[in-house]
Amino acid sequence: MSVYVTKSFMPPIEEYQKYVEQIFKRGILTNQGPCVSELSEKLSEFLGVKNFHYVTNGTVALQLALHALDIDGEEVITTPFSYVATISSILWQRCTPVFVDIEPNNFTIDANKIEEAVTPKTKAVMAVHVFGYACDTDKIQEIADKYHLKVIYDGAHAFGSIYKGKSLLSYGDISTCSFHATKLFHTIEGGGIIVKEKNVSDKLELQKRFGHNGDNHFCLGINAKQSEFHAAMGLANFGFIQKCISERKRVSDLYDKELSGFVQRPKLQKNLEYNYAYYPVIFKNESELLRVFKALEKADIFARRYFYPSLNKLPYLLNGRCEISEDICSRIACLPLYPDLTDEKVSEICQILKEEI
Ligand SMILES: *Cc1c(COP(=O)(O)O)cnc(C)c1O
């Protein structure tokens, strides 16, 4: 059987069926139904956050975050090392992304380089807790306070990571996350938004459902409401979160043991309890990466180039140089990592990799 970089977690089918039967009995399919409410409460409690919104996906979550904070057409300082959705949400709001290069240690935006990118048009910083590693939240908040900027964290990978004793998703004016099928915790498609201020959260609540309440129309809105069937998958998966994290840790620890000295690995903050969402490795150069990929493919194993290219190199963007990000993007890859990946398979992957290095 082919091995891919990730595999969606599937709960026991009876767990899902249980909720689907209730949905069929009630006949309520969407519009903040009972499953959506129950899952929202559970997630909010699990994360230890207030003002949590469950929405259709992690991309719309970012768009709503920008919109709810009135960021519209201005400059947004961001990172070139992420999935394309970070940038597309900024562009979709007709804002201008301004790239700041990344930390070589953990690939998050280099907070020490943010200040020199601030201009009178800067309205916000959108940083990414890439792979579930923590951005320098203290330093970013300090700069935001000094220049009156909003802080949005794309926490698509951050679910389950704990930083300085609280969820990594509890930082900034708004944090978002993704519950897409490939993510650590999923609801097939889905996303979450955590808002610091109650009044912004109330506004976002309206904006995510067309901006109206009954016949009273308050503001411009969009449809980001999630369905009961998606929430049911979330409820079925909810009880397996800790198991998913500990199984991922098992695989990661095994990679660590077998690959130490062969590939370069990120250095994580001391006060981060990591969620083991990804297992990125850095090769010496791109040709070594391509050689390893080819050898793995022969064994029906598919790693992924997360992330490539550096987003400042997108053809519809071409936006300056980010030397560290471009260098890392040319030689970083994520190895297969998911709960039921066997020790034997991990050893096989490591063996192939070591032979090519
Ligand atoms: C997956 C992802 C998103 C988008 O989430 P969707 O739920 O797929 O829309 C945004 N940012 C990052 C960094 C991601 O990995």
The ligand as a MOL file (V3000), in Angstrom:
LIG
                    3D

  0  0  0     0  0            999 V3000
M  V30 BEGIN CTAB
M  V30 COUNTS 15 15 0 0 0
M  V30 BEGIN ATOM
M  V30 1 C -4.2440 23.9430 5.6350 0
M  V30 2 C -3.7560 25.3550 5.7980 0
M  V30 3 C -4.6050 26.4760 5.6270 0
M  V30 4 C -5.9750 26.3610 5.0240 0
M  V30 5 O -6.8610 25.5940 5.7000 0
M  V30 6 P -8.0960 24.9320 4.8950 0
M  V30 7 O -8.9380 24.4320 6.0190 0
M  V30 8 O -7.5460 23.8550 4.0250 0
M  V30 9 O -8.7460 26.0250 4.1340 0
M  V30 10 C -4.1100 27.7350 5.9200 0
M  V30 11 N -2.8370 27.9160 6.3400 0
M  V30 12 C -1.9900 26.8870 6.4890 0
M  V30 13 C -0.6110 27.1610 6.9670 0
M  V30 14 C -2.4090 25.5760 6.1930 0
M  V30 15 O -1.5530 24.5530 6.2950 0
M  V30 END ATOM
M  V30 BEGIN BOND
M  V30 1 1 1 2
M  V30 2 1 2 3
M  V30 3 2 2 14
M  V30 4 1 3 4
M  V30 5 2 3 10
M  V30 6 1 4 5
M  V30 7 1 5 6
M  V30 8 2 6 7
M  V30 9 1 6 8
M  V30 10 1 6 9
M  V30 11 1 10 11
M  V30 12 2 11 12
M  V30 13 1 12 13
M  V30 14 1 12 14
M  V30 15 1 14 15
M  V30 END BOND
M  V30 END CTAB
M  END
